[in-house]
Amino acid sequence: MAITNNRLLHAQFRISDAASDSVNGVDVGGLMSSSVQAGFDDIITAGADGFSMPEVDRLTQFARGGVNTQAWTLILDILAGTVDKYWWYERISGESTFRLNTIHDPYIHAASINLAHRGRADCAFSFECWASDVTNTVTSMWETSDAITLVNAASAITYAPGLEILTGNHGAESDIYHITNFSMNIAGQLSRASGDGDVGYTALDIVWGGQPISGSLTIQDSDRFQSLLLAAKSDLKLTVKQAQGATSKALTIKDVIFTSLDSTSNAGPGYTGYTLNWVQNSAQSAGYGYTTNKPFTGDVAGVTIANV
């Protein structure tokens, strides 16, 4: 009996000759994983006329998911860019060719970065596909092409992931010592709708209301954890060393206040850590991203990533 092997493996991002942009016009290297969920959001079931098994109808096709990469310095560009597409390759088992996965019209509605002490930084973003035509199905939003031969030996992207947090300060709380981890989440609220016989979500918008920017800071600085918790709002500034000798980055989140503190002391050999949760407290006189409706960029940027 002949062997059947339809498996895929070794996901990777590479520059595609078939498309000049990656996601939102930003070439995102350092792919670690991609996940996609697809199907029908509305499953309508109803029993009738004494039948014990209901009839089932499926409506509103969707494609959504997330991507995890090491290109943390590009996360703001991904969020602020023009909706376009994202793709990645997977090697076809037993073959020398690849499958090209293309996600069309992904609306990036949430993103996060994670910086660790002497470990590779990473970032992630979540997307919901917009159905750009009333007839678009799952296969229109998540397109696959097989028998692809890679032209480039490696991705041309220089993404220079982070390695460690060198310095940190928060207003009068300068020189925060022993920072072991930092995380930031930027999350919008999705509005989506279909109707009039549309196959998928033909209306899709992101609202940046509520508390869209928040995160946590973990330190081992036993002299600073309580004063940070009680400190007035101020810019939180971190200097991040980049891999392979690339220029260090300055990450600034404006008007941060800390909201809670968690700490666990134990009898083991590890040092006591303090995790402080934080939120961004927008300036009342000039809200961040007021003219762009994007609080992380625009006229007054709530978050910036720049060369030191």
PEHU-V364368 format. One record per residue. N is the residue number from 1. PHI is phi in degrees with one decimal (999 if undefined). PSI is psi in degrees with one decimal (* if undefined). D_LAST is the distance of its C-alpha to the last C-alpha in Angstrom with 2 decimals. Layout:
n:phi:psi:d_last
N:PHI:PSI:D_LAST
N:PHI:PSI:D_LAST
This chain:
n:phi:psi:d_last
1:999:132.8:62.58
2:-69.0:143.7:59.54
3:-77.6:134.4:56.10
4:-110.0:124.0:53.89
5:-137.5:96.0:50.14
6:-107.8:35.3:48.00
7:-92.1:154.9:44.90
8:-125.2:153.0:41.24
9:-157.4:174.9:38.38
10:57.4:62.9:34.95
11:-65.2:143.0:32.91
12:-160.1:151.7:30.06
13:-99.2:132.9:27.98
14:-142.0:159.3:28.48
15:-66.1:130.5:28.39
16:-102.8:132.5:31.76
17:-70.3:-21.3:33.93
18:-83.1:-12.0:35.68
19:-150.0:136.0:32.71
20:-91.4:-14.1:29.75
21:-120.6:161.0:27.56
22:-102.2:-113.2:26.68
23:-102.3:127.9:26.19
24:51.2:35.9:25.72
25:76.2:11.3:24.83
26:-118.2:128.1:21.89
27:-80.2:112.7:22.34
28:-106.5:100.7:21.68
29:-87.5:-178.4:21.79
30:73.0:31.7:22.17
31:-56.5:131.5:25.28
32:-110.4:-40.3:26.63
33:-163.0:153.1:29.43
34:-131.2:137.2:30.99
35:-129.5:139.0:33.72
36:-132.5:134.9:36.12
37:-115.7:137.8:38.95
38:-144.0:153.6:41.65
39:158.1:-144.0:45.07
40:-123.3:126.4:47.02
41:-79.8:-28.1:45.99
42:-112.2:106.7:49.50
43:-107.4:110.7:52.23
44:-105.0:120.9:55.46
45:-124.6:143.4:58.38
46:-157.2:129.6:61.83
47:-89.9:147.0:65.12
48:-152.2:150.6:68.26
49:59.7:32.0:72.00
50:83.8:1.4:72.14
51:-68.1:138.9:69.84
52:-82.0:-23.2:68.19
53:-108.9:129.0:65.18
54:-79.0:157.5:63.18
55:-76.7:147.5:62.25
56:-127.1:131.6:58.52
57:-123.1:144.6:56.55
58:-117.4:130.4:52.90
59:-138.8:162.3:50.83
60:64.1:81.1:47.24
61:-75.1:144.0:45.50
62:-140.1:159.8:41.79
63:-142.8:124.9:38.90
64:-149.7:166.9:35.82
65:169.2:-154.4:33.47
66:-153.4:159.9:29.99
67:-132.2:137.8:27.48
68:-119.7:124.2:25.25
69:-137.5:176.2:22.49
70:-101.2:6.4:19.41
71:-87.2:61.6:17.39
72:-66.1:-28.1:15.70
73:-71.8:-11.9:12.84
74:-97.2:0.5:15.83
75:-63.4:-35.7:17.75
76:-69.1:-37.5:17.23
77:-65.3:-37.7:18.34
78:-62.7:-45.1:21.28
79:-66.8:-35.7:22.37
80:-91.5:-10.6:22.16
81:-74.3:176.1:23.66
82:-82.4:132.0:27.29
83:-59.0:128.8:29.57
84:-141.0:-89.0:30.64
85:-165.5:166.3:31.08
86:-139.7:145.0:29.75
87:-141.8:162.1:31.36
88:-154.6:160.4:31.55
89:-105.4:154.5:34.07
90:-134.6:135.8:36.39
91:-74.1:134.9:38.51
92:-82.0:123.7:42.23
93:-57.0:130.2:44.01
94:78.4:2.5:46.25
95:-123.1:167.5:45.14
96:-98.1:1.7:42.80
97:-105.7:174.6:41.76
98:-130.2:159.8:39.39
99:-99.6:134.8:39.52
100:-102.1:118.5:37.09
101:-99.4:126.3:36.34
102:-123.5:121.8:35.23
103:-97.0:118.8:34.48
104:-95.9:138.8:35.31
105:52.2:55.8:34.01
106:-83.5:119.4:31.91
107:-84.5:115.2:30.88
108:-85.2:109.0:27.72
109:-111.3:-6.1:28.51
110:-155.0:147.6:26.46
111:-153.8:159.8:23.31
112:-150.9:155.5:21.54
113:-129.2:152.0:18.69
114:-136.8:121.1:19.16
115:-113.8:130.4:16.74
116:-122.3:159.2:18.66
117:-75.4:114.0:18.47
118:53.0:55.4:18.72
119:-155.8:153.6:19.90
120:-63.8:128.7:18.90
121:-70.1:152.9:17.26
122:-145.0:164.1:19.45
123:-140.7:162.2:20.16
124:-143.7:151.9:23.50
125:-142.1:151.0:25.10
126:-113.3:144.6:28.72
127:-134.8:154.9:30.80
128:-129.5:127.8:34.24
129:-80.1:134.1:35.93
130:-89.1:132.5:37.49
131:-82.4:103.8:40.94
132:-77.0:-2.8:40.76
133:-143.0:150.2:44.55
134:-64.7:-19.0:47.37
135:-99.8:2.0:48.55
136:-62.6:132.5:45.26
137:-112.2:-174.9:45.78
138:-55.3:-41.9:43.66
139:-69.4:-20.2:43.97
140:-77.5:-34.0:42.64
141:-87.1:-30.2:39.48
142:-124.1:92.6:39.05
143:-95.0:138.3:40.22
144:-125.0:143.2:40.88
145:-136.0:130.6:41.85
146:-102.9:175.7:43.24
147:59.0:38.0:43.94
148:-89.9:129.2:40.52
149:-99.4:124.2:39.73
150:-71.5:129.1:36.07
151:-85.4:-41.1:35.28
152:-91.5:136.7:31.84
153:-69.6:-27.7:31.67
154:-154.6:160.8:28.24
155:-62.4:140.0:25.77
156:-83.8:2.8:23.79
157:-78.0:131.5:20.81
158:-102.7:99.8:17.61
159:-102.8:-17.1:16.31
160:42.1:74.0:14.34
161:-65.5:158.8:15.07
162:-75.7:155.8:13.32
163:-117.7:-41.4:14.94
164:-163.4:159.1:14.35
165:-90.8:116.2:12.82
166:-82.0:-45.2:11.59
167:-143.0:159.9:11.68
168:-152.2:143.9:13.15
169:-151.4:156.2:14.68
170:-142.8:90.4:17.11
171:59.4:-124.7:18.28
172:-68.5:-18.4:20.64
173:-85.1:72.5:20.08
174:-82.8:161.0:17.19
175:52.6:62.6:16.44
176:-74.8:119.8:17.90
177:-93.4:158.3:19.06
178:58.3:47.7:20.14
179:-77.5:123.8:18.48
180:-106.6:-21.6:20.29
181:-161.2:147.4:19.80
182:-142.0:137.8:18.34
183:-134.6:148.2:19.92
184:-138.6:134.1:19.77
185:-120.5:134.0:22.66
186:-122.5:115.8:23.07
187:-133.8:126.7:26.77
188:-100.7:171.8:29.01
189:-107.5:129.6:32.79
190:-87.0:134.7:34.79
191:-114.8:127.3:37.86
192:-146.2:149.2:40.01
193:-159.4:153.9:43.60
194:-137.4:160.1:46.18
195:178.6:177.9:49.67
196:57.9:32.2:52.45
197:84.9:5.3:52.76
198:-62.4:141.6:49.09
199:-75.6:-41.6:48.36
200:-123.0:-162.1:44.78
201:-82.8:99.8:42.38
202:-87.9:-11.2:42.59
203:-117.5:123.0:40.94
204:-149.1:122.7:37.44
205:-140.3:155.4:34.96
206:-115.8:127.4:31.98
207:-109.7:123.5:32.04
208:-96.8:53.2:28.90
209:-96.4:-170.9:30.99
210:69.3:-134.8:31.44
211:-119.7:83.5:28.41
212:-76.8:-19.2:26.19
213:-124.0:120.6:22.94
214:-156.3:176.9:23.33
215:172.1:-156.6:22.54
216:-146.7:156.1:22.61
217:-133.4:124.3:20.78
218:-111.5:126.8:22.51
219:-133.0:164.3:22.27
220:-116.5:16.9:24.64
221:-80.7:98.4:24.04
222:-73.1:-11.6:27.69
223:-92.4:-7.6:27.12
224:-122.2:-14.1:24.78
225:-66.2:-37.9:26.06
226:-76.4:-38.2:28.73
227:-67.3:-32.2:26.90
228:-65.8:-44.0:24.13
229:-58.2:-38.9:26.91
230:-92.5:-3.2:28.54
231:-67.1:149.2:25.56
232:-69.2:164.0:25.57
233:-61.7:141.3:23.23
234:-163.1:166.5:19.67
235:-70.1:133.1:16.18
236:-96.5:121.7:15.07
237:-123.0:129.0:11.40
238:-125.7:141.0:10.29
239:-106.5:125.4:7.58
240:-117.2:122.7:8.98
241:-73.8:135.5:9.75
242:-102.1:155.8:10.91
243:-69.3:154.8:14.40
244:58.4:31.7:15.80
245:75.8:12.4:13.05
246:-68.2:159.6:10.77
247:-59.5:133.4:7.05
248:-63.2:155.5:5.66
249:-113.8:144.3:5.33
250:-105.2:115.5:5.50
251:-101.5:123.8:9.25
252:-126.4:125.2:11.29
253:-114.0:120.1:15.08
254:-77.1:144.8:17.01
255:51.3:60.3:20.19
256:-89.7:136.9:20.63
257:-125.3:144.1:23.92
258:-93.3:140.0:25.19
259:-113.5:-24.9:28.65
260:-160.4:163.7:30.01
261:-136.5:138.3:29.65
262:-131.6:134.6:31.07
263:-148.2:142.6:31.70
264:-131.3:123.0:34.14
265:-102.5:139.3:35.41
266:-142.3:170.6:37.52
267:-85.2:0.5:39.55
268:-78.2:-175.4:37.66
269:-79.7:-10.4:35.24
270:-76.0:153.5:32.04
271:-80.2:150.7:30.05
272:-69.5:130.7:30.38
273:-111.0:155.2:27.65
274:-128.9:119.2:27.10
275:-104.7:117.8:26.06
276:-107.7:124.5:25.27
277:-85.7:142.0:25.65
278:-135.8:158.3:23.81
279:-135.9:160.1:24.23
280:-92.1:131.9:22.61
281:-108.4:97.7:24.87
282:-61.8:143.5:24.72
283:-68.0:130.5:25.30
284:-65.7:-35.9:28.98
285:-75.1:-25.8:28.80
286:-151.0:91.0:26.24
287:-63.7:147.2:25.85
288:-69.3:136.4:22.76
289:62.1:31.6:23.34
290:-60.3:-45.4:26.75
291:-80.0:-22.9:27.51
292:-97.2:-11.2:26.13
293:59.2:29.9:27.58
294:-135.2:105.5:24.38
295:-69.0:-12.2:22.72
296:-95.0:-3.3:19.36
297:-154.1:-179.9:18.82
298:101.2:-146.1:20.67
299:-59.4:-47.3:21.60
300:-125.1:105.0:19.95
301:-79.6:125.9:17.53
302:-74.0:-24.7:18.04
303:-137.7:137.6:15.05
304:-135.0:146.8:11.73
305:-129.0:116.5:9.29
306:-139.7:163.3:6.38
307:-67.9:144.8:3.77
308:-75.3:*:0.00
